[in-house]
Amino acid sequence: MHDVRLPESAMLPNVVGLKGPLSCLNEARYGILWGVLGSMRNCLEIAVEHSKTREQFGRPIGGFQLTQAKLADMLVRYGQSQLLALQIGRLKQRGELTPEHISIGKLANVNAAVEVARTARGILGANGITDQYPIMRHMANLESVLTYEGTTEVHTLVIGQALTGIGAFR
């Protein structure tokens, strides 16, 4: 059996220690904070359309105040998440992006996306758990995104350390 060795040119130049792997994680996390916007948008669009066509008590459920409040909240969460992703992207372009910014973005946008998907599932009622709509697929994907590329707890501790200057990882 022979050892497999990578040529020096395959390594990241001028990178020592965990900086290389962590920079790759940050790029993936940055992608996630944008990626969840697609799930949010799709869940919102489906919930809005369903609320216009699903009738209950003789009228579309979109005409009820509670449904409209849920839809409005979903739109606000989506808009906030877009703005956060845009601001983090601007920081990245200027070379001012920190790991803490990425943790804030991933934590906030994934949590918002989970809530939007959960609310959409509720608006669709029993239809929300069928494969007729992609809501449950989005929910399952978002639940996994909560965990990979850093759990909620890890990102919370990164933000906490940035605020206090005290690391709680050890």
Phi, psi and omega in degrees: 000137182248145174287141175264127180235137177273143175293153179308326182294343180278344180277160177287125181292142175060026179248127181240138175071219185276359182302319180297304180298322181291327178292326176294318177299318180297323177295318179295318179295321177299317178297323180295318183295336171276319186299324182292343178298325178296317177297317180299313182299315182296317178297318179297313181300317180295317180295318179297311181299316180298321182293337179277334186252337181278120181259141177214134181057035173085009178205162180298142181294342175294347179272358179266142185301318182295321178293316179297322178296319179295317179296318179297317179297320178299316180296318179297315178299318179297314180297317178298319181293322176298314181296320178296315179298318179298314180296319179294322175298321178294319176298320179296315179299324181276357182075021183253005184286132177247162175302328179295320177300316181295319178297318177299313182296314181295312181300310183293313185289322178292317178299318179295319180295321177298317180294319179297315180296318180297318179293318178300318179300320179293320179295323180283352180060221181298331177297336182291344180256001179270167178275006174293331179235151184274012186301311182294327176297315177299317181298316179296316178298317181292324176298322178289325179294331175302329186264312185280157186062029177107122180289168175305318182296318180298314181293326176297319179290325176298315180293317178299319178295320179296325181285319187259340186078006182244122179281134180248013182284338186255000000 
